[in-house]
């Protein structure tokens, strides 16, 4: 009888030791390294500016979704780069184009597109692949209202802005979403 009790006790001790061993083994295998650095920091070139509807911005009689080609014909040399820096709060620097009305002639605006320098402190939301804006300078953009900052893929960021543009085909101001697409890479000329 004494022998039977010792077996029960040893079996219980064995189960306890086994559970402790499994716990220690599972916690010892956990990776204590820091998470790898994010891949999206660096310099980006402006690849495209598109609108959700066609516009004739330069009064050439042709409406298109390609805003960049029309804006470039109405501006001088501009900095079409975006820089994304890693920090305690990540920071983005880029330019938005916006219509600057020089004057009006017979009720029709004379427009040149200028750029507005923008910097933003952001955090990346892994679940949505979007960047959340923590702080923005200037606080109120002349160039429109920021809608979203999205990571499209490992090389591409898209910034969406709600803005008002003058459409010469209809001779009126229209609200639209404008998408700026930046591609990571070396300086392009």
GIFEN-V110341 format. One line per field, one symbol per residue. psi: psi as a letter, one per 20 degrees, with the letter a starting at -180 (. if undefined). burial: + if it has 16 or more other ideal C-beta (glycine too) atoms within 10 Angstrom, else -. Layout:
# GIFEN-V110341
psi=???
burial=???
This chain:
# GIFEN-V110341
psi=ghghhhggghggggggggggggghghhhiqojqqqqqqijqbqqqohqpqriqqqnhjljjpqqinhghhghijrbpqolqppoqpagpqpqprqqqqpoogaqokipqopqprqpppqpprqpohhikqppphqppqhophjappgqoqogaiipqppppprpqpohhilqpqprpppppppparpq.
burial=---------------------------------------+---++++++-+---+++++---+--+++-+++-+-----+-+-+-----+++++++++++----------+-+++--+-+++-------++---------+-++-+--+++----++++++-+-++++-------+++++++++-----
